[in-house]
């Protein structure tokens, strides 16, 4: 079985998480920072991670409004999915609803008594873990 990559895409950051080989546990890798809306550089960085870890599947958070509608951020995630699929041969990119994942991640960090300054640095990585773990649990 191959590891699975989880992504939480923002306008300047991308939280990255990866599963274990059995596909049971997600753990955070990094928060990749890029210039505003420079999704190509982000996609190329993800491509390197995919190659290094023999990834076949990426789980990408799809931001939706609370009523289920897809807004501008959701459209950007859909376009990023297509960009990844064009850039990386044989990759499967699965969009999953990411509503409230950042809020959940923040609550976990607050519960763990992580300072506000440190939370800001790792919140996207933790959101990616939450997205990926939710996917792994549902499989």
Sine and cosine of phi, psi and omega as CSV:
sin_phi,cos_phi,sin_psi,cos_psi,sin_omega,cos_omega
0.00,0.00,0.55,-0.83,-0.02,-1.00
-0.99,-0.16,0.43,-0.90,0.11,-0.99
-0.93,0.37,0.40,-0.92,0.02,-1.00
-0.87,-0.50,0.65,-0.76,-0.01,-1.00
-0.98,-0.18,0.66,-0.75,0.07,-1.00
-0.89,-0.46,0.69,-0.72,-0.05,-1.00
-0.77,-0.64,0.66,-0.75,0.16,-0.99
-0.86,-0.50,0.98,-0.18,-0.11,-0.99
-1.00,0.02,0.76,-0.65,0.11,-0.99
-0.87,-0.50,-0.16,-0.99,-0.01,-1.00
-0.99,0.15,-0.33,0.94,0.04,-1.00
-0.72,-0.70,-0.10,1.00,-0.02,-1.00
-0.66,-0.75,0.37,-0.93,0.11,-0.99
-0.66,-0.75,0.92,-0.40,0.08,-1.00
-0.97,0.25,0.69,-0.72,-0.06,-1.00
-0.82,-0.58,0.75,-0.66,0.09,-1.00
-0.73,-0.68,0.38,-0.93,0.00,-1.00
-0.66,-0.75,0.53,-0.85,0.02,-1.00
-1.00,-0.01,0.23,-0.97,0.18,-0.98
-0.96,0.27,0.11,-0.99,-0.06,-1.00
-0.90,0.45,-0.53,0.85,0.00,-1.00
-0.98,0.20,-0.19,0.98,0.00,-1.00
0.95,0.31,0.57,0.82,-0.02,-1.00
-0.93,-0.37,-0.57,0.82,-0.12,-0.99
-0.82,-0.57,0.74,-0.67,0.09,-1.00
-0.99,-0.17,0.64,-0.76,0.12,-0.99
-0.68,-0.74,0.50,-0.86,-0.06,-1.00
-0.95,0.32,0.60,-0.80,0.04,-1.00
-0.96,-0.30,-0.82,0.57,-0.07,-1.00
-0.18,-0.98,0.21,-0.98,0.26,-0.97
-0.93,-0.38,0.95,-0.32,-0.01,-1.00
-1.00,0.07,0.79,-0.62,-0.01,-1.00
-0.96,-0.28,0.66,-0.75,0.01,-1.00
-0.61,-0.79,0.22,-0.97,0.01,-1.00
-0.91,0.41,0.45,-0.89,-0.03,-1.00
-0.70,0.72,0.84,-0.54,0.10,-0.99
0.85,0.53,0.37,0.93,0.04,-1.00
-1.00,-0.03,0.94,0.35,-0.10,-0.99
-0.94,0.33,-0.39,0.92,0.03,-1.00
-0.91,0.43,-0.70,0.72,0.02,-1.00
-0.90,0.43,-0.59,0.81,0.05,-1.00
-0.91,0.42,-0.71,0.71,0.00,-1.00
-0.88,0.48,-0.63,0.77,0.02,-1.00
-0.92,0.40,-0.60,0.80,0.05,-1.00
-0.91,0.42,-0.69,0.73,0.03,-1.00
-0.89,0.46,-0.62,0.79,0.04,-1.00
-0.84,0.54,-0.66,0.75,0.02,-1.00
-0.91,0.42,-0.67,0.74,0.02,-1.00
-0.89,0.46,-0.66,0.75,0.02,-1.00
-0.87,0.49,-0.71,0.70,0.00,-1.00
-0.90,0.43,-0.72,0.69,-0.05,-1.00
-0.88,0.47,-0.51,0.86,-0.12,-0.99
-0.92,-0.38,0.14,0.99,0.01,-1.00
0.79,0.61,0.77,0.63,-0.02,-1.00
-0.99,0.15,0.68,-0.73,0.07,-1.00
-0.92,-0.40,-0.32,0.95,-0.07,-1.00
-0.71,-0.70,0.71,-0.71,0.10,-0.99
-0.87,-0.49,0.73,-0.69,0.10,-0.99
-0.96,-0.27,0.90,-0.44,-0.07,-1.00
-0.93,-0.38,0.80,-0.60,0.02,-1.00
-0.90,0.43,0.71,-0.70,0.06,-1.00
-0.93,-0.37,0.96,-0.28,0.01,-1.00
-0.95,0.32,0.77,-0.64,0.06,-1.00
-0.81,-0.59,0.42,-0.91,0.14,-0.99
-0.94,0.33,0.30,-0.95,-0.04,-1.00
-0.87,0.49,-0.42,0.91,0.03,-1.00
-1.00,0.09,0.03,1.00,0.05,-1.00
0.99,-0.11,-0.17,0.99,0.02,-1.00
-0.93,0.36,0.48,-0.88,0.06,-1.00
-0.98,-0.20,0.84,-0.54,-0.01,-1.00
-0.98,-0.19,-0.37,-0.93,-0.04,-1.00
-0.87,0.49,-0.71,0.71,0.00,-1.00
-0.89,0.45,-0.60,0.80,0.05,-1.00
-0.91,0.42,-0.66,0.75,0.04,-1.00
-0.89,0.45,-0.60,0.80,0.04,-1.00
-0.91,0.42,-0.66,0.76,0.04,-1.00
-0.90,0.43,-0.63,0.78,0.04,-1.00
-0.90,0.44,-0.67,0.74,0.04,-1.00
-0.91,0.41,-0.61,0.79,0.02,-1.00
-0.91,0.40,-0.62,0.78,0.07,-1.00
-0.83,0.55,-0.75,0.66,0.00,-1.00
-0.89,0.46,-0.65,0.76,0.01,-1.00
-0.88,0.47,-0.69,0.73,0.03,-1.00
-0.90,0.45,-0.69,0.73,-0.02,-1.00
-0.90,0.43,-0.56,0.83,0.04,-1.00
-0.96,0.26,-0.56,0.83,-0.08,-1.00
-0.99,0.16,-0.58,0.82,-0.12,-0.99
-0.92,-0.40,0.92,-0.38,-0.01,-1.00
-0.88,0.48,0.74,-0.67,0.13,-0.99
0.96,0.27,0.17,0.99,-0.03,-1.00
-1.00,0.09,0.62,-0.78,0.12,-0.99
-0.96,-0.28,0.84,-0.55,0.02,-1.00
-0.92,-0.38,0.86,-0.50,-0.03,-1.00
-0.95,-0.31,0.82,-0.58,0.06,-1.00
-1.00,0.04,0.76,-0.65,0.06,-1.00
-0.79,-0.62,0.58,-0.81,0.01,-1.00
-0.85,0.52,0.82,-0.57,-0.03,-1.00
-0.93,-0.38,0.29,0.96,0.00,-1.00
-0.81,0.59,0.76,-0.65,0.07,-1.00
0.95,0.31,0.08,1.00,-0.02,-1.00
-0.91,0.41,-0.63,0.78,0.02,-1.00
-0.91,0.41,-0.62,0.78,0.03,-1.00
-0.90,0.43,-0.67,0.74,0.03,-1.00
-0.89,0.45,-0.72,0.70,0.00,-1.00
-0.88,0.48,-0.68,0.74,0.00,-1.00
-0.90,0.44,-0.66,0.75,0.03,-1.00
-0.88,0.48,-0.65,0.76,0.03,-1.00
-0.89,0.45,-0.66,0.75,0.00,-1.00
-0.93,0.37,-0.63,0.78,0.06,-1.00
-0.90,0.44,-0.70,0.72,0.03,-1.00
-0.87,0.50,-0.57,0.82,0.01,-1.00
-0.99,0.14,0.09,1.00,0.05,-1.00
0.88,0.47,0.62,0.78,0.07,-1.00
-0.99,0.11,0.73,-0.68,-0.05,-1.00
-0.90,0.44,0.40,-0.92,-0.01,-1.00
-0.83,0.55,-0.66,0.75,-0.01,-1.00
-0.89,0.45,-0.70,0.72,0.01,-1.00
-0.95,0.33,-0.57,0.82,0.02,-1.00
-0.86,0.50,-0.67,0.74,-0.02,-1.00
-0.86,0.50,-0.55,0.84,-0.03,-1.00
-0.97,0.25,-0.47,0.88,-0.13,-0.99
-0.90,-0.44,-0.02,1.00,-0.11,-0.99
-0.86,0.50,-0.65,0.76,-0.03,-1.00
-0.93,0.36,-0.62,0.79,0.05,-1.00
-0.89,0.45,-0.69,0.73,0.01,-1.00
-0.92,0.39,-0.57,0.82,0.07,-1.00
-0.90,0.43,-0.62,0.78,0.05,-1.00
-0.90,0.44,-0.63,0.77,0.06,-1.00
-0.88,0.47,-0.69,0.72,-0.01,-1.00
-0.89,0.45,-0.68,0.73,0.04,-1.00
-0.88,0.48,-0.76,0.65,-0.05,-1.00
-0.92,0.38,-0.69,0.72,-0.01,-1.00
-0.89,0.46,-0.63,0.78,0.06,-1.00
-0.87,0.49,-0.68,0.74,0.03,-1.00
-0.90,0.44,-0.73,0.69,-0.02,-1.00
-0.88,0.47,-0.65,0.76,-0.01,-1.00
-0.92,0.40,-0.57,0.82,-0.01,-1.00
-0.97,0.24,-0.36,0.93,-0.06,-1.00
-0.92,0.39,0.00,0.00,0.00,0.00
